[in-house]
Amino acid sequence: MWGINMTLRTSKVAALLLLSVHLLHASALPAASSYGFNAYRMQQYNLHQDKHGCRGAIVVAEARSAADTILTRRCVIMKLPDFTTERYLEAKNLNAAAVLILLPQNLSSVPEDIVQGFMVAESQVLQKETLMPVYVVPEDDQLLYMYEEVSQAAATKSASVLVRVLRSIITATAFQILVSNSSPIKPITDTTIITLEGVLPGAGEDPPTIVITAHYDTFGLAPGLAYGADSNGSGVTILLELVRLFHHLYSDPRNQAPYHLLFSLTGGGKYNFLGTKRWLEENMDHAESSLLHDNVAFVICLDSLGTGDELFLHVSRPPKPGTPQYSFIQQLEQIISARFPWVRFGTVHKKINLQETNVAWEHERYGMKHIPGFTLSHIENPKSELRGSILDTMAQVDIRKLKRNAVIVAESLARFMYNLSDKGSAKDMQVFKGSLDIQDSHLSSLMSMMTSVPRAVQLLDREPGQLLLISTLEQEFKHYLKQVHRHTFHLDRRDPEITFFDQMSQPMMMYRVKPAAFDLFLGGCIAGYLGIVYYAIQNFGIIYTKLKATMKAKHQ
């Protein structure tokens, strides 16, 4: 019996020693004692009287996993699957010092359900304000190592004291996160919003005007990571392709349609389409020569057209038969049914409520000025999380579907402008073919340009890459259009509509921290004990033989 008990104890100690060896190997990953990186702070802005986003910046806290039981005054490290509304609120309610979200370098490999879950949480979190600093940082080896270490530490919380202390002694899992910028967060007092416009003059005298517009700015949890591929890089890309196509048609006077085409790229779209509002005020209240004073047939707003097999036409009021807007919608339906029957097309009617502070779609800004218009989008719900996310990258765009949507808009517009249906043209006739064919490579190039830099409003008027992008868009207009103008609208803290705040990115430091003195002492004692036991295991046969001989001698 004594031999059996001794064998069981020996097996437990051996298992413990094997665990210690495993932990030793697990901690052998490369990790710097200190590591600096750039982290992007969560949005902070005031829209009217409502405060949104993160109002804190300074972090001095130990890193902990979201699964840890103790988060008070700790910096909670999360990957995309960890960041849910519930876990965010739990960290906030437990008075966590901060949240640090690790963003994968390759989002195309992230499962769709994880992406959607993150987008939903991102949208909900941004509805309110918080004093708790929230940062996002792209993953790298050092940060992933820290994440794994704090995750393992949380997983061993339920283990015995012996295992916990042994692990802390061997792996030194403690990490300190530091953002020590001493300057207070301040409002940005010199933000500007830029809107570009250009014209293709139509044939005849005083022809009606068709306005084609898209907003180019982006939105997401962190301004410095908001690339907005689908929303609304896709809308801008289709607009630029329409500029090129109709320029080639209009370059021959015989092909000019009896419509002016007015193209506009607007800023501030993610904040109640503020750039559109200011542009309309300037054109209709002060510029008597504006085409918007004349006969406007309708306005086409292009918004999020980079994916999906659905197209929704958002209107403020159903168009009446016999109106230009009604005729154009008929052309849309014919093109879709004849050439793309698998695409689900529908009309969404939402009245404009002047009492609401939030504007759902860009065409509503025109509707308030009694200009008929609509928005074309693959998104049905204006409050969809798809319209503003840091995960809205090129991985969310399908170039084939972007091209299909560009073809639908271009062909429908041409059929309406040249009255091809009444002239007996076949429903599946292609206007844009040959040299005017829409090329995947050209659309990809335009999308790459639009997603080359984050396009948050707070960055567009101050960062070199963003300023270059605006200049490139302006040059694109000047190459194909006439009467190109850049409109610059200034915001300041006295503006009642929106206020942005600085410190959108911060230098962050990660430090490896040694275990506490008591843990070192206790761990040393345990290590010494294990050494003695290990010696006993190695020499078990000799010891057992000597003990057996001694006991036998006593009995004799």
Secondary structure as UniProt FT lines:
FT   HELIX           2..26
FT   TURN            27..28
FT   STRAND          34..41
FT   STRAND          44..47
FT   TURN            48..49
FT   STRAND          50..54
FT   STRAND          59..65
FT   TURN            66..67
FT   TURN            72..73
FT   STRAND          74..78
FT   HELIX           80..82
FT   HELIX           85..93
FT   TURN            94..95
FT   STRAND          98..103
FT   HELIX           107..109
FT   HELIX           112..125
FT   TURN            126..127
FT   STRAND          129..130
FT   STRAND          134..138
FT   HELIX           141..155
FT   HELIX           156..158
FT   HELIX           161..171
FT   STRAND          174..179
FT   STRAND          192..200
FT   STRAND          209..215
FT   HELIX           223..225
FT   HELIX           229..234
FT   HELIX           235..250
FT   HELIX           253..255
FT   STRAND          260..266
FT   TURN            269..273
FT   HELIX           274..285
FT   TURN            288..289
FT   HELIX           291..293
FT   STRAND          296..302
FT   STRAND          310..315
FT   TURN            321..322
FT   HELIX           324..339
FT   TURN            341..342
FT   STRAND          344..349
FT   TURN            354..355
FT   HELIX           363..367
FT   TURN            368..370
FT   STRAND          373..377
FT   TURN            382..383
FT   HELIX           385..387
FT   TURN            390..391
FT   HELIX           394..396
FT   HELIX           399..417
FT   TURN            418..424
FT   TURN            427..428
FT   HELIX           434..436
FT   HELIX           440..450
FT   HELIX           457..460
FT   TURN            461..462
FT   HELIX           464..480
FT   STRAND          482..490
FT   TURN            493..494
FT   STRAND          498..501
FT   STRAND          505..513
FT   HELIX           517..538
FT   HELIX           540..555
//
